[in-house]
Amino acid sequence: MKLQIQSIHFDADVKLIDFIQKKLDKLDTFYDRIVAGEVFLKLEKNEEKANKIVQVKLNIPGNDLIVKEQGASFEEAVDAAYENLKRQLQKTKEKMQAH
């Protein structure tokens, strides 16, 4: 899957980008018609520990899936977004098979 990763107001290191790419590539096993994806990484300026926001937008035929997760680390937020997208993709696939 072709992913476009954008970090807003900071530079993401290569390890983080590789982690996101590998994690989201696994989504292809649940739904093989994913066209592309966009990932936005944001740091929120507040006193909370969970100030890292990951927003993922997947382009699939028919509509787009958008997930926004917040966590103490980007890896934690990406894991949560992955689980959420996995669930949405499985529902989408079930709907397609039902028709």
C-alpha positions, 0 to 999 in steps of 0.5 A, spaced: 500 500 500 502 506 498 502 511 504 503 518 505 506 520 511 506 527 514 508 530 520 506 536 522 510 541 526 516 536 527 520 531 523 518 524 524 525 519 524 526 513 520 524 508 525 517 511 526 516 512 519 518 504 518 514 502 524 507 505 521 509 503 514 510 496 516 504 496 521 499 499 516 501 494 510 498 488 514 491 491 513 492 488 506 491 482 509 484 484 511 481 488 505 485 487 499 482 493 495 486 499 499 488 504 494 492 508 498 493 511 505 495 518 508 497 518 515 498 525 519 502 525 525 501 531 530 504 533 537 498 537 541 501 542 546 498 540 552 500 538 559 497 531 558 502 525 557 497 522 551 499 528 547 501 525 540 495 524 535 495 519 529 490 520 524 489 515 518 485 516 512 485 510 507 482 510 500 478 504 498 473 503 493 466 507 494 468 511 500 474 513 505 476 510 512 478 515 517 481 514 524 484 519 529 487 516 535 491 519 541 496 516 545 502 517 550 507 515 544 506 515 536 507 507 536 501 506 541 496 511 537 498 507 531 497 500 534 490 503 536 488 506 529 491 499 526 486 495 530 480 500 529 481 500 521 482 493 522 475 492 525 472 497 519 475 493 514 472 487 516 465 490 516 466 493 509 468 486 507 462 483 510 458 488 507 461 487 500 460 479 501 453 480 503 451 484 497 
